[in-house]
Amino acid sequence: MKSFWGKLLVVFIFGLLPATSLYLAAGRILDQRQSEDFDSAKTELRHELIRIADASSPGSFYFRVIESMMPEMLSEDNQQESRLAVIRKVQSICGQDMAIYMFDNLGMPENLPGYSPPNRFVVGKLWDILAETPEYSKGDEQRQLKRLQILLGAEASAGVIKNHEGQLLSLKKRRSSGYLFWKRKSPDSLAGVVVIVFPVLKPQQILSGPFRKHFASDLRLAFWNHEQDAPVFTSDQHADFNYMRSQVEKSSSEGLVHAGRLWITINTGSGVFLGSRELADNRYRNATGMLNLLFAVLATGMIALLFSRSFDLQKIYMRTGSKLLALLLVAIAIPTAGLLLTGVTAISTHEKVLWSRLENDVVTRLTAIEDDFAEEERNFVRHCNVLHEMLLKDSTEISCQAAAESMLASGQAIRIDLMALDGESLGALNKGSWFEGLEKSVDAYLRYLIEKRLAHRMRAEKIELRRKQDPVLNDIFGSTDFGFATITSAPGQLHNVRFGLNELMWYWNFIDVPGHPAAVISVFQARDIARKNFLKKVVRAGDEPLAVFDASRQTWLSEGFQATEESEILMRAAILTGKPQLRRISAAGRRWLALAYPGRVLAPYSLINLTDEQKIRQPVRVLYYLLATSIAIIFGVALLIARLLTETFLKPVTELDRGMHMVKQRRPEARVEIDVGDEFGELGKAFNEMVDELNEMQLARSVQEALFPQEKLKIDGFDTEIFNLAAADLGGDYCDYVKLDEHRYLFLIGDVSGHGTSAALCMAMAKATVFKACRDGLNFTELPGRISSILLQTVKRKKMMTMLFMLLDSADCTLQLINAGHNWPLIIRKDGSVEEISLTGMPLGVRESKRKPEHRTILLSQGDALFSYTDALIECQAPDGRIYGHEAMYLELAKMSKLSPAATVAKMKAVWDNFMAGGPQQDDLTMLVIKNMTKEPADVS
């Protein structure tokens, strides 16, 4: 029984627990991926429906068609045939009801062969007014008004059209609607294009006609307008779209999955769109099935193993540390898993709450911006009241002329009228062409106001209207059906009125001062201008960019706002549905929470607000940090328990491991304390003895390193560099310099055979001999013999040493050389050539020699350098067995003629490291460079 519980514990810890954890984690990942793919599919289908809804909207459809053809129609390079082809193509898309009129650089109609649009005379007169051609004369707006209204509808006027260049103007005529678009080639040009379409295609006609070929192959689409219960357009006659629409609208989510397809609806101003696409989720279903099957097989195998007789714990070797690790896993796995799952769920829920709260805050703020537009209206009334007060105080002349002109210049008004008691104008200031063709109507109503509100003053001053009022107009102005009665009864207030296609703010007030020259003041302001002025004040770039979209021109107005495809889709979705739309988008290299707000009061302008995701991510990240901290605390407690367990069992091993780390760091105090009478105690004693020997070796290395030059030698006009890298703790290379006098310097580089203590001792003796010889008075040619003799006398085991002796005279730039079996030195000339100094001699310590060694004197010109080295440089071996060799060294040195000695050494070291590619260093490496930097031999007298 005891064996069974032991096996159960092992199977649970090392089998079932990790398998269950992996199963749950994999299942969570699959669910998450499936959810992400589903959200991605919903977003993609929604974007597709928005694109279709936007493209099938008559205004958007015609605007894009017209904008796409404008570059070709206004281009001077296109011939008549090309323009005619464009017109034919556009009419094939939009129908023959679209009329296109072209005008040349003189403002004259341009006739294309085979194409004669109707009403060319009236449109030509309209173009004279819009472009102000030579045929235009003041008053044409009024004279052509009836003709234009017959052609374009009762609300059309040339003055209004003149203010909307590049926009698609909606027209109404009887029971049909249409559009007008006009644009000049340039702001001062008389050439341009006018497009008129009556009647326009309906959304279902656009869907079934020109836009149908742009549908995706697997898309099923239906469209209902707001007047009919049955769809007016379907892409598939066999699908029951009415049933699917009712099911989607009953569901609580944005999308509904039915029969392997995803269904989504969007409600727009023109109607309801229902779209469907196949949902490819079989791969996750198959993956989930395979995961469940695999876990079942593993669980079955573990149960079978539990009851198997071949599974004997006594035959299984497991280290003590592994057993303790298993106990640690049991101690932390269950509470950590519970805390992790609970914490992640809670944080995820909290994140959703934060997103919802932020959305509400942004919607409230954008709604407040629209509400704040009322303040702009109040500002308009305040400016008008100030103007009225100034007029009341001055009864002799119009002193408010400057203030009125200032209002017009600053965009606070578009028209200011002042009328006398007899109904005649005292002044009319007008900005733009908003009222061209409507002056008579405004004049008639102002005279009507005088007659109604100032009749007592007219009787007192015995003044009558010079021009009789039209009885028909008086009936209209007095009727409550047209709204004029309300305006007449409320002087000094703001009135929202509409003249034709103009949407205006209107202020009027009377002047009831006897003898005052003025009787009525009237001020108009275009709401479109007021909206623009207001938006300029509230839209500012910052941490949360706020941008404006002009639906009439399909453009962004905000400077510095980087519109993306995601922001375009989001804004169009808001405009189409008439509801705020919230999405996460990428813009300017950052992630934002974007909320698009469709303009109502500010229409056609809509707003989009970008909020940095970090405002939500940061507090959520803090919660995750707290969760991680909690888990770390659990781990800490578990580790404390493990420490108590390992104090008895694993302390000796831990102590040895600590000592080994200290040895790796070359710390001399590396010791272990294992006070137990067993094998670990013996290991600790042997370890401490080994560290003592290593410390002695390290001390010897430090002493040897001190024998190398510690400071850089300074020679007038020359530069030097010495580099040494030992292959073992104690090396056998030797490199040194001695300053003999102001101009003479002795340099030495040598290589003792072998490594270790004996080689280091030979190097130290050589250095001592050199310094003694220099102190006694250097005889350059005798120095090799003295060193060789010392080696032969003091070293019992024969030790050979090669050495190159160099005596530099900085005054005449000469260098005397004696070579005792060392590698031939190299001269790197200023021009990049490399020369070997083939100077031979017997190595030191071989035998006594009574002959003076061969020596040579060379000249180091300005820019020349002497390069000397030990065998490790040319005998290094690559991992593939190749030897570096002399030729490769010569090629590299030839590239270094312009380098300083330090740069030359660094470059050769880098080449050497690269060639060995991390392989072991077999020998000590030493390099010496002496370079004439600025000294010219001719300078020496």
Residue pairs with C-beta under 8 A, 6 or more apart in sequence:
3 313
4 306
6 313
7 306
7 311
7 313
8 306
10 313
11 302
11 305
11 306
13 326
13 329
13 330
14 326
15 298
15 302
15 305
16 299
16 302
17 329
17 330
17 333
19 295
19 298
19 299
19 302
20 295
21 333
21 337
23 291
23 295
26 291
27 288
27 291
30 284
30 287
30 288
30 291
33 284
34 281
34 284
37 281
37 284
38 255
38 262
38 279
38 281
41 255
41 262
41 277
41 279
42 254
42 255
42 262
42 264
43 583
44 277
45 255
45 262
45 264
45 275
45 276
45 277
46 254
46 264
46 266
46 573
47 569
48 216
48 219
48 275
48 277
49 221
49 264
49 266
49 273
49 275
50 266
50 569
50 572
50 573
50 576
51 569
51 572
52 207
52 211
52 215
52 221
52 273
52 275
53 266
53 268
53 270
53 273
53 576
54 60
54 572
54 576
55 61
55 64
55 206
55 211
55 214
56 203
56 206
56 207
56 211
56 223
56 270
57 203
57 268
57 270
57 576
58 179
58 200
58 201
58 202
58 203
58 206
58 270
59 168
59 170
59 179
60 554
61 201
61 206
61 210
61 211
62 94
62 98
62 168
62 179
62 181
62 197
62 200
63 168
63 181
63 554
64 554
65 90
65 93
65 94
66 168
66 181
66 195
67 554
69 86
69 89
69 90
70 183
70 193
72 78
72 82
72 83
72 86
73 83
73 86
73 100
73 102
73 193
74 183
74 185
74 191
74 192
74 193
78 86
80 112
80 113
83 102
83 112
84 112
84 113
84 114
84 115
87 100
87 112
87 115
90 98
90 100
91 98
93 209
93 210
94 197
94 201
94 210
95 201
97 197
97 198
97 199
97 200
98 195
98 196
98 197
99 117
99 118
99 119
99 123
99 195
99 196
99 197
100 117
100 193
100 194
100 195
101 109
101 117
101 120
101 123
101 124
101 127
101 193
101 194
101 195
101 196
102 109
102 110
102 112
102 192
102 193
103 109
103 110
103 124
103 127
103 131
103 190
103 191
103 192
103 193
103 194
104 110
104 190
104 191
105 185
105 189
105 190
105 191
106 133
106 134
106 190
107 127
107 128
107 131
107 133
107 134
107 135
107 190
107 191
108 133
109 120
109 123
109 124
109 127
117 123
119 151
119 196
122 144
122 147
122 148
122 151
123 151
123 194
123 196
125 140
125 144
125 147
126 144
126 148
126 158
126 161
126 194
127 133
127 182
127 192
127 194
128 135
128 136
128 140
129 136
129 140
129 141
129 144
129 158
129 162
129 436
130 158
130 161
130 162
130 165
130 182
130 192
130 194
131 184
131 189
131 190
131 192
133 190
140 158
141 157
141 158
141 159
141 433
141 436
141 437
142 436
142 437
142 439
142 440
144 158
144 437
145 157
145 158
145 437
148 156
148 157
148 158
149 155
149 156
149 157
151 196
152 171
152 173
152 178
152 180
152 196
153 171
153 172
153 173
153 178
154 172
154 173
155 171
155 172
155 500
155 501
156 171
156 180
156 500
156 501
157 436
157 437
157 438
157 500
157 501
158 433
158 436
158 437
159 433
159 434
159 435
159 436
159 437
159 438
160 169
160 434
160 500
160 501
160 502
161 169
161 180
161 182
161 501
162 432
162 433
162 436
163 432
163 433
163 434
163 526
164 501
164 552
165 182
165 183
165 184
166 181
166 183
166 553
167 181
167 552
167 553
168 179
168 180
168 181
168 552
169 179
169 180
169 181
169 501
170 177
170 178
170 179
170 501
171 177
171 178
171 179
171 180
171 198
172 178
173 198
176 198
176 199
177 198
177 199
177 200
178 196
178 197
178 198
178 199
178 200
179 195
179 196
179 197
179 200
180 194
180 195
180 196
181 194
181 195
182 192
182 193
182 194
182 195
183 192
183 193
184 190
184 191
184 192
185 191
185 192
201 209
202 225
203 223
203 225
203 233
203 270
203 271
204 223
204 225
204 232
204 233
207 221
207 223
207 233
208 233
212 235
215 221
215 235
216 277
218 277
218 278
219 235
219 275
219 276
219 277
220 235
220 236
220 239
220 261
220 275
220 276
220 277
221 233
221 234
221 235
221 273
221 274
221 275
221 276
222 231
222 233
222 234
222 235
222 239
222 241
222 245
222 273
222 274
223 231
223 232
223 233
223 234
223 271
223 272
223 273
223 274
224 230
224 231
224 232
224 245
224 271
224 272
224 274
225 232
225 270
225 271
226 270
226 271
229 242
230 242
231 241
231 242
231 274
232 271
234 241
239 276
241 274
244 256
244 258
244 263
244 274
244 276
245 265
245 272
245 274
247 256
247 258
247 263
248 255
248 256
248 263
248 264
248 265
248 274
249 265
254 264
255 262
255 263
255 264
256 262
256 263
256 264
257 263
257 279
260 278
260 279
260 281
261 276
261 277
261 278
261 279
262 276
262 277
262 278
262 279
263 274
263 275
263 276
264 274
264 275
264 276
265 272
265 273
265 274
265 275
266 272
266 273
266 573
266 576
266 577
267 577
268 576
268 577
268 578
269 576
269 578
305 311
320 649
320 650
321 646
321 650
321 653
324 642
324 645
324 646
324 649
324 650
325 642
327 642
327 645
328 638
328 639
328 641
328 642
331 638
331 641
332 634
332 635
332 638
335 634
336 631
336 634
336 635
339 627
339 630
339 631
339 634
340 627
340 631
343 623
343 627
343 630
344 627
347 620
347 623
347 624
347 627
350 620
350 623
351 616
351 620
354 616
354 619
354 620
355 593
355 616
358 593
358 611
358 615
358 616
359 582
359 593
359 595
362 593
362 595
362 609
362 611
363 580
363 595
363 597
365 609
366 580
366 595
366 597
366 607
366 609
367 597
369 538
369 602
369 607
370 597
370 599
370 600
370 601
370 602
371 601
372 534
372 538
373 530
373 531
373 534
373 601
373 602
376 530
376 533
376 534
377 494
377 505
377 530
378 494
379 412
380 412
380 413
380 494
380 505
380 507
380 523
380 525
380 530
381 492
381 493
381 494
381 507
383 407
383 412
383 413
384 413
384 507
384 509
384 521
384 523
385 492
385 509
386 403
387 400
387 403
387 404
387 407
387 416
387 521
387 523
388 492
388 509
388 511
388 521
390 399
390 400
390 403
391 398
391 399
391 400
391 418
391 511
391 518
391 521
392 511
392 513
392 516
393 399
394 400
395 513
395 515
395 516
395 517
396 517
397 517
398 418
398 426
398 427
398 517
398 518
401 427
404 413
404 416
404 429
405 429
407 413
407 416
407 523
408 414
408 416
408 429
408 431
409 431
411 529
411 532
411 533
412 525
412 533
413 431
413 523
413 524
413 525
414 430
414 431
414 432
414 434
414 435
414 524
414 525
414 526
414 529
415 428
415 429
415 430
415 431
415 434
415 435
415 442
415 522
415 523
415 524
416 427
416 428
416 429
416 521
416 522
416 523
416 524
417 425
417 427
417 428
417 442
417 443
417 446
417 520
417 521
417 522
417 523
418 425
418 426
418 427
418 428
418 518
418 520
418 521
418 522
419 425
419 426
419 443
419 446
419 447
419 450
419 518
419 519
419 520
419 521
419 522
420 426
420 517
420 518
420 519
421 450
421 454
421 457
421 458
421 461
421 463
421 519
422 463
422 464
422 465
422 466
423 446
423 447
423 450
423 465
423 466
423 467
424 466
425 443
426 517
426 518
428 439
434 502
434 504
434 524
434 526
435 442
435 499
435 524
438 499
438 500
438 502
441 499
442 522
444 469
444 470
444 473
444 477
445 473
445 477
445 484
446 508
446 520
446 522
447 465
447 467
447 469
448 469
448 473
448 474
448 477
448 488
449 488
449 508
449 510
449 520
450 458
450 465
450 510
450 519
450 520
451 458
451 465
451 469
452 488
453 488
453 491
453 510
454 510
454 512
454 519
454 520
457 512
457 514
457 519
458 464
460 514
461 514
461 515
476 482
476 484
477 484
477 485
477 488
478 484
478 485
478 488
479 485
480 486
483 497
486 495
487 495
487 497
487 506
487 508
491 508
491 509
491 510
492 507
492 509
493 507
494 505
494 506
494 507
495 505
495 506
495 507
495 508
496 503
496 504
496 505
496 506
496 527
497 504
497 505
497 506
498 504
502 526
503 526
503 527
503 528
504 524
504 525
504 526
504 527
505 524
505 525
505 526
505 527
505 530
506 522
506 523
506 524
506 525
507 522
507 523
507 524
507 525
508 520
508 521
508 522
508 523
509 520
509 521
510 519
510 520
511 518
511 519
511 520
511 521
531 602
531 605
534 602
535 548
535 557
535 602
535 605
538 546
539 546
539 547
539 548
539 557
539 558
540 546
541 558
541 559
541 560
541 561
543 612
544 609
544 610
544 611
544 612
545 558
545 560
545 561
545 609
545 610
546 558
546 607
546 608
546 609
546 610
547 556
547 557
547 558
547 561
547 563
547 567
547 607
547 608
547 610
548 556
548 557
548 558
548 605
548 606
548 607
549 555
549 556
549 557
549 571
549 575
549 596
549 605
549 606
549 607
549 608
550 556
550 557
550 604
550 605
551 575
551 599
551 603
551 604
551 605
551 606
552 604
556 563
557 605
562 587
562 588
564 585
564 586
564 587
566 583
566 585
566 586
566 587
566 594
567 585
567 587
567 594
567 596
567 608
570 581
570 583
570 585
570 594
570 596
570 608
571 581
571 596
571 606
571 608
573 581
573 596
574 580
574 581
574 596
574 597
574 598
574 606
574 608
575 596
575 598
575 606
577 598
578 598
579 598
580 595
580 596
580 597
580 598
581 595
581 596
582 593
582 594
582 595
583 593
583 594
584 591
584 592
584 593
584 594
584 613
585 591
585 592
585 594
585 610
586 592
587 594
587 610
590 612
590 613
591 612
591 613
592 610
592 611
592 612
592 613
593 610
593 611
593 612
593 613
593 615
593 616
594 608
594 609
594 610
594 611
595 608
595 609
595 611
596 606
596 607
596 608
597 606
597 607
597 608
597 609
598 606
599 605
599 606
599 607
646 654
652 674
652 676
652 680
652 683
652 684
653 680
655 672
655 673
655 674
655 684
656 672
656 674
656 680
656 683
656 684
656 687
658 672
659 670
659 671
659 672
659 687
659 691
662 669
662 670
663 670
663 691
663 694
666 698
668 695
668 698
670 691
671 688
671 691
672 684
672 687
672 688
673 684
674 680
674 681
674 683
674 684
675 681
697 729
697 730
698 729
700 729
700 730
700 757
700 760
701 726
701 729
701 730
704 726
704 730
704 731
704 760
704 763
704 764
707 736
707 763
707 764
707 767
708 722
708 724
708 735
708 736
709 722
709 735
709 736
709 737
712 720
712 721
713 720
713 737
713 739
713 745
715 745
715 808
715 810
716 810
716 935
717 810
717 813
717 932
717 933
717 934
717 935
718 808
718 810
718 930
718 931
718 932
718 933
718 935
719 900
719 901
719 902
719 931
719 933
720 737
720 747
720 901
720 928
720 929
720 930
720 931
721 900
721 901
721 902
721 904
721 905
721 927
721 928
721 929
722 735
722 737
722 926
722 927
722 928
723 905
723 909
723 925
723 926
723 927
723 928
724 731
724 733
724 735
724 924
724 925
724 926
725 909
725 921
725 924
725 925
725 926
726 733
726 755
726 924
727 755
727 872
727 921
727 922
727 923
727 924
727 925
728 755
728 756
730 755
730 756
730 757
730 759
730 760
731 755
731 759
731 760
731 763
731 924
732 751
732 752
732 753
732 754
732 755
732 756
732 759
732 760
732 762
732 763
732 924
733 749
733 750
733 751
733 752
733 763
733 870
733 924
733 925
733 926
734 748
734 749
734 750
734 751
734 752
734 763
734 766
734 767
734 801
734 803
734 926
735 748
735 749
735 750
735 926
735 928
736 747
736 748
736 767
736 770
737 745
737 746
737 747
737 748
738 745
738 746
738 770
738 771
738 774
739 745
740 746
740 774
740 778
743 809
743 810
743 811
744 807
744 808
744 809
744 810
745 807
745 808
745 810
746 770
746 774
746 778
746 780
746 805
746 806
746 807
746 808
747 805
747 806
747 807
747 808
747 928
747 930
748 766
748 770
748 803
748 804
748 805
748 806
749 803
749 804
749 806
749 822
749 868
749 869
749 870
749 926
749 928
750 763
750 766
750 801
750 802
750 803
750 804
750 820
750 822
750 844
751 801
751 802
751 803
751 822
751 870
751 871
751 924
751 926
752 759
752 762
752 763
752 799
752 800
752 801
753 759
753 799
753 800
753 801
754 799
755 923
755 924
758 795
758 797
758 799
759 799
761 795
762 791
762 795
762 799
762 801
762 845
765 787
765 790
765 791
765 794
765 795
766 787
766 790
766 791
766 801
766 803
766 844
769 786
769 787
769 790
770 783
770 787
773 779
773 782
773 783
773 786
780 805
780 807
780 816
780 818
780 855
781 818
781 852
781 853
781 855
782 852
783 805
783 818
784 803
784 805
784 818
784 820
784 841
784 844
784 853
785 848
785 849
785 853
787 801
787 803
787 844
788 820
788 844
788 845
788 846
788 848
788 849
789 848
791 799
791 801
791 844
791 845
792 845
792 847
792 848
795 845
798 845
798 846
799 845
800 821
800 843
800 844
800 845
800 846
801 820
801 843
801 844
801 845
802 820
802 821
802 822
802 823
802 843
802 844
803 820
803 821
803 822
803 843
803 844
804 817
804 818
804 819
804 820
804 822
804 823
804 825
804 868
805 817
805 818
805 819
805 820
806 815
806 816
806 817
806 825
806 866
806 868
806 930
807 815
807 816
807 817
808 814
808 815
808 860
808 930
809 815
809 816
810 935
811 940
812 937
812 940
813 859
813 860
813 861
813 862
813 932
813 935
813 936
813 937
813 940
814 857
814 858
814 859
814 860
815 857
815 858
815 859
815 860
815 866
815 930
816 855
816 856
816 857
817 825
817 837
817 839
817 855
817 856
817 857
817 858
818 839
818 841
818 853
818 854
818 855
819 825
819 837
819 839
819 840
819 841
819 853
819 854
820 841
820 842
820 843
820 844
820 853
821 840
821 841
821 842
821 843
821 844
822 843
822 868
823 868
823 869
823 870
823 871
823 874
824 836
824 837
824 838
824 839
825 836
825 837
825 839
825 866
825 867
825 868
826 834
826 835
826 836
826 837
826 866
826 867
826 868
826 890
826 893
827 834
827 835
827 837
827 858
827 860
827 864
827 865
827 866
827 867
828 834
828 864
828 865
828 866
828 867
828 893
828 894
828 896
828 897
828 904
829 835
829 861
829 863
829 864
829 897
830 861
830 862
830 863
830 864
830 897
831 897
832 894
832 895
832 897
833 894
834 890
834 893
834 894
837 856
837 858
839 854
839 855
839 856
840 854
841 853
841 854
842 849
842 853
858 866
859 937
860 866
860 930
860 931
860 932
861 932
861 936
861 937
862 932
862 933
862 934
862 935
862 936
863 897
863 931
863 932
863 933
864 931
864 932
865 897
865 901
865 904
865 929
865 930
865 931
865 932
866 928
866 929
866 930
866 931
867 893
867 904
867 927
867 928
867 929
868 927
868 928
868 929
869 925
869 926
869 927
869 928
870 923
870 924
870 925
870 926
870 927
871 923
872 921
872 922
872 923
872 924
872 925
872 926
873 884
873 889
873 908
873 912
873 925
873 927
874 883
874 884
874 885
874 886
874 889
875 883
875 884
875 922
875 923
876 883
876 884
876 912
876 915
876 916
876 919
876 921
876 922
877 883
877 884
877 916
877 919
877 922
878 884
878 915
878 916
878 917
878 919
879 916
879 917
879 918
879 919
884 912
884 915
888 915
889 908
892 907
892 908
892 911
893 904
893 908
896 903
896 904
896 907
896 908
899 907
900 931
900 933
901 929
901 930
901 931
904 929
904 931
905 927
905 929
908 927
909 927
912 925
